Amino acid sequence: KMVKGEIITEKIFSPKQETTKNAATSQDYYQAIINKINQFASLNTPGGKKGKVDLNFSLSSDGNLIENPVVISATDSFLIPFAIKAIKDASPFLPFPASLEKKEESFKINLLYE
């Protein structure tokens, strides 16, 4: 009963010119989001069901969820409430790194239940 989350947007943050240090900071931020969602998803597994749910969600610069996650697709509709709950329970996230000069950012993630 493993859940794997992965942010699948090619470029989530697009600061003008990222230095190597800022790029590492942004990558660390993506990983922190993935880890936190995975942690909460693994606490609430769908009892042996397998499949994938793709979702969009937006965060404010302070790391709070702006609105409910939006489901893009799901291999099994039974998994949808589990995936949404994982993101909601994981919120709030860390504030944006200094390299990101935005008030909010959208993320696309897929959660794989296996």
C-alpha positions in Angstrom: 0.0 0.0 0.0 2.4 2.6 -1.2 1.5 6.1 -2.5 3.9 8.0 -4.6 3.4 11.7 -5.4 5.2 13.5 -8.1 4.9 17.1 -9.3 4.7 16.7 -13.0 4.7 20.3 -14.2 7.8 20.8 -16.3 8.7 24.2 -14.7 6.7 25.2 -11.7 8.7 28.3 -10.8 9.9 30.5 -13.5 11.9 33.3 -11.9 13.7 35.5 -14.5 17.2 34.1 -14.1 17.7 31.5 -11.4 21.2 31.1 -10.1 22.4 27.6 -9.2 21.7 28.3 -5.5 18.2 29.5 -6.3 17.5 26.5 -8.5 18.5 24.1 -5.7 16.2 26.1 -3.3 13.3 25.7 -5.7 14.0 22.0 -6.2 14.2 21.5 -2.5 10.8 23.3 -2.3 9.2 20.9 -4.8 10.6 17.9 -3.0 9.3 19.2 0.4 5.8 19.5 -1.1 5.9 16.0 -2.6 7.2 14.6 0.7 4.5 16.2 2.8 1.7 15.1 0.4 3.1 11.6 0.3 3.2 11.5 4.1 -0.4 12.4 4.4 -1.5 10.2 1.5 0.1 7.2 3.1 -1.9 7.8 6.3 -5.1 7.6 4.5 -4.9 4.7 1.9 -7.8 3.5 -0.1 -7.8 -0.1 1.2 -6.0 -1.9 -1.6 -7.3 0.1 -4.5 -4.7 0.9 -7.2 -4.6 3.7 -9.6 -3.5 7.3 -10.3 -5.1 10.7 -9.7 -3.8 13.8 -11.4 -4.7 17.1 -9.7 -4.0 20.8 -9.9 -3.8 23.0 -6.8 -2.6 26.5 -6.0 -0.6 27.9 -3.1 -0.2 31.4 -1.8 3.3 32.6 -1.1 2.9 31.8 2.6 2.3 28.1 1.7 -1.5 28.0 2.2 -3.9 26.2 -0.2 -5.8 28.9 -2.1 -8.8 26.7 -3.1 -9.7 23.0 -3.2 -7.5 20.9 -5.5 -9.0 20.2 -8.9 -9.0 16.7 -10.4 -7.7 16.5 -13.9 -8.0 12.8 -14.3 -8.4 9.6 -12.3 -8.1 5.9 -13.2 -10.6 5.1 -10.5 -13.1 7.7 -9.2 -13.0 5.9 -5.8 -9.4 7.3 -5.3 -10.4 11.0 -5.8 -11.5 11.8 -2.2 -8.3 10.2 -0.9 -6.1 12.3 -3.2 -7.9 15.5 -2.4 -7.8 14.8 1.3 -4.0 14.2 1.2 -3.4 17.6 -0.3 -5.8 19.4 2.1 -4.3 17.6 5.1 -0.8 18.4 4.0 -1.6 22.1 3.9 -0.1 24.5 4.9 3.2 24.0 3.2 6.4 25.9 3.7 6.4 29.6 2.5 7.9 30.1 -1.0 11.6 30.3 -1.3 13.1 33.8 -1.7 13.9 33.1 -5.4 10.2 32.9 -6.2 8.8 36.4 -6.5 5.1 35.5 -6.9 2.1 35.9 -4.7 0.7 32.5 -5.7 1.7 29.4 -7.8 -0.1 26.5 -9.4 1.1 22.9 -9.2 0.1 19.8 -11.0 0.7 16.5 -9.2 -0.1 12.9 -9.8 -0.6 10.6 -6.9 0.0 6.9 -7.7 -1.7 4.4 -5.4 -0.1 1.0 -5.7 
